[in-house]
Amino acid sequence: MKRKALLLLVALCGVSLFSCDEEEYVDKYTVIWQNDYGDILEIDRDVIEGTLPSYDGVTPTKNSDDLYTYTFSSWEPEIKPVTENTTYTAVFEKHAIEDVKNKYTVTWVNYDGTVLEIDENVLEGTMPSYDGNMPSKPSGDSYSCVFNGWSPELKAVSENITYTAIFKEVFTGDFIPGVNPVLSNDQKIIEYGFYPQSHVNDTNLISQLNNLKSPDANGWYLYNGEYYAKEEAKVFNNETYTFDDGVTIVNETEYWFKCETIKWQVLGNDNGTFFLVSSTLLDTHNFYENYENRVIEGKTIYANNYEHSDIRTWLNNDFYAKAFNLNNTYIQDTTLDNSSATTDILDNTYISENTKDKVYLPSYQDYLKSSYGFENQTSTTSKSRQCKTSDYARARGAFTSKSKGFENNGSYWTRSPSSEYAYCAWNVNSGGYLSSYAVDGNSHSVRPAISLNIA
């Protein structure tokens, strides 16, 4: 006989067959309440079958992220009378941060009030960032003006605000790092331009740099009148490389680098116009992104064509804009001979048209000229062509030799195409000899050249 029928019979007969309450025979279940990421908020045990469960804890919450804030809205599944053990999960409604935060306008002006950039709809709490060209101010008769940051000091946006460029006056005769060309006494080196190079290893300085929220210009950070760059390491082939200070470079670790004057090796001087090549391998870049030929204006363009190469574009845009942003007035446009006479053989079919550039790469034949200080041979090691990678280039993925006698030397591109393969260009190996290499090599370093007039 079923239990309910038995109870009815007992009631009708007025007889108690049991010494305990009927409730002990009602099924009971456990109800669990949890947040949407699995954290248990409350457990209700011995909930009688048929009872509507009830959550009695603190209202569930969910942390906001970069895009949304969240408010509790309901439980999943829908709450209903208990018939089994049940887990309810909090459900949240998301709200785009743009909808709940105030927005402001940030205006960047030069010293004279000229508007340089206007950033509208900047979210409250966001650090402002200037993305335009380096501000400039005319020099006086006895001094030069060097950009020295913004006034007021940059801080998280809480209102409409205007930042004004401020400048430091450096008087004639003073050494201005990166601004004016400085020729060494032996006339072999010129210092000019500015680029990240040496790893910062001073813990106190690093602590101060880490407090800087946004760059001033070029993606560089200004601190105490000097520029610094931040870079996440992408070490070539996961090799065990070190910076010049002995610190081991760890992949995907962020490092600080000091932006220093670029030292240029003087190759020639024509009445005050100097032909220069960097003394250090400053960065890394491919020659061209793949092996594919292209057709431009009806003409086949090979992968090793310098005129249409990625590295030429990068040198005359990204590199030029950063390295000479403080002062580019001394740099001359240079018409480059890209004929087969500048390559390895006179019937090289992969040559490009001549080009006119601000920044460029020396040719295959340039690196064989004894008048430039190079040895006139190609197949053996040559100290005159060996060149070391900077700390910054190593962190950026440049191949760096660990062989005895060639420590920290890198391989770097020339502008000359190989005559044997359409997908190879000539480079200088870490030992200093010339060899061809596939154009898509991202681990090859860059040794830029410029023509500078300081007459």
Secondary structure, DSSP 4 states (H G I P E B T S, - for coil): --HHHHHHHHHHHT----SS-GGGGS-EEEEEEE-TTS-EEEEEEEEETT------SPPP-----SSEEEEEEEEES-----SS-EEEEEEEEEEEHHHHS-EEEEEEE-TTS-EEEEEEEEETTPPP---SPPP-----SSEEEEEEEEES------S-EEEEEEEEEEETTS--TTTS-EE-TTSSEEEEEEEEEEEP--HHHHHHHHT--S-SBTTBEEETTEEEEEEE---GGG---B-TTSPBP-TT-EEEEEEEEEEEEEEEEETTEEEEEESSB-EE--SSSSS--EEETTEEE-TT-STT-HHHHHIIIIIHHHHTSS--TTBPPEEE--SGGGSSSTT-TT----EEESEE---TTGGG-GGGT--S-SSS--TTT--BBPHHHHHTT-----STT-TTB--EEEEEEPSS-TTEEEEE-TTS-EEEEETT-TT-EE--EEEEE--
